[in-house]
Structure formats: C-alpha cells, structure tokens
C-alpha cells in the first residue's frame, strides 16, 4: 500500500524540494500549497523531475481546510515546511503580525499532526518531520518573532517525539541554514515597508544588508529535500538533522558569553 506524505509550504523553495524528494523515494507525495497560482509551478517541477505529485491548496492556519485535506489523504507522513520571515523590531511589530509567526510555524504543525494521528494509529505508525531553522538557537535583534517561533517548534517537536513514540510515530526535527528560497525577497519587502514607519530606519537598512549577505551564501534547497527524504525513509531516524551553511557555527555561537554576543549583534545591526 502506498504511503502518502503531505508537505506544507510546498509551492516553492524547501517545501517543494521536500515534496519532489518524497515522490522520488516512492511515497505518494501531496504538495500543500498556499495559493492556487502555485499549482502550475509545482506541476512543472514534478514533470522535470519525472515524478507525480498531487496538489492541495491549504492555508495551514485554516483548521477546517486542514481537516478536509488530512481526511482526504490520511497521510503516513507529514512534513511541516510552511514558514514566513517578517523581520522587524519587537517594539514596532503589531501583535497580529507576531502571532502569525506562531500560527504558521508552531500551532499549525501541531494541529496537522493532531488531525493525522488517528489515521497513523489505524495504520502502521507514521512520521512527522518539522522543518525548523538553525536560527532557532539564535537570539538576535530584528528576527525575534521568527527565532522565537522556531525555538518553540523545536520544543514542541521534542515533546511530540516522546508523547507519540508509543503510537509508532517518529517525530524528526530538521534545522536548515540559509537556503535560496523566496523567503528572502519577501523579508526584504517587509523591511522596506516597516522602515518607512520606523523612527530608527538605519536599523532596517543594516538588517537588509545582513539578509542580503545571508542570501548570497544561501545553498540549493534541494539539499534540504534530500535530508528530509532521509528522515522519511530511514527505519530509525535520528531526532535532529542540521544541514547547510552556518549549521555548525550556530552551535559554537551558543558557547560565546552573552555580553560578548550581545555587543557583536548590536554592532552588526546598528543598535
């Protein structure tokens, strides 16, 4: 029987590469995309890769639609790759904008797992792969809500792993470094909008330069797809995978005294 894998955020970037890799490995891949306009791009990518991928339009914050999609496919695997990066000073970010980070990258992955769990229990177990970020280990300015959401995703993934083990469900965390995806261009657009309203526009300029530097070293997101494929295919996957540029450096950065790290990040950000 074909095992189905639903990948969220699969309209482009990391999510799309994860869906393509799942299909290459023989899973019934379902690309959950945010906009109908992304369907053609997914189909072209699947054709070029020589695989078949089903598509579903899904706003991961829409509980009713999520229940409909999960109920139709009853996935064995769930890859939570949907995300957003909306940088800005914490004191200048509206609560609704901050909340969206958690709705998309924390509450939605848990809710989708809740919806998929009954089907996994009826089958032979399952697998949940949550795509976080190496920035979940950072506490730098301007990216606070993104970093907080990724830290929260890591925490709930750790808890889910323990709670679902007796159901035969493995929970895996994948933490990529910077990869070439549309998230960078969207983040720059947010910075430009917020800069126009900020009493500290120079901070937004410095952050824009930092993000441009990260984008310049960003790697091919297909690498993350391969890693997620390994997490799906392995009989006994490790709990955590770190992949890509900067993955090792973030671990070393945590060993630096807080006062020194703060002075460095404030200098870089212009604060």
Buried (B, 14 or more C-beta within 10 A) or exposed (E): EEBBBBBBBBBBBBBBBBBBBBBBBEBBBBBBBBEEEBBEBBBEBBEEBEBEBBBBBBBBBEBEBBBBBBEEBBBBBBBBBBBBBBBBBEEBBEEEBBBBBBBBBBBBBBBBBBBBBEBBBEBEEBBBBBBBBBBBBBBBBBBBBBBBBBBBBBEBBBEBBEEBEEEEBBBBBBBBBBBBBEBBEEBBEBBEEBBEEBEBEEBBEBBBEBBEEBBEEBBEBBBBBBBBBBBBBEEEBEEBBBBBBBBEEBEEBEEEEEEEBBEEBEEBBBB
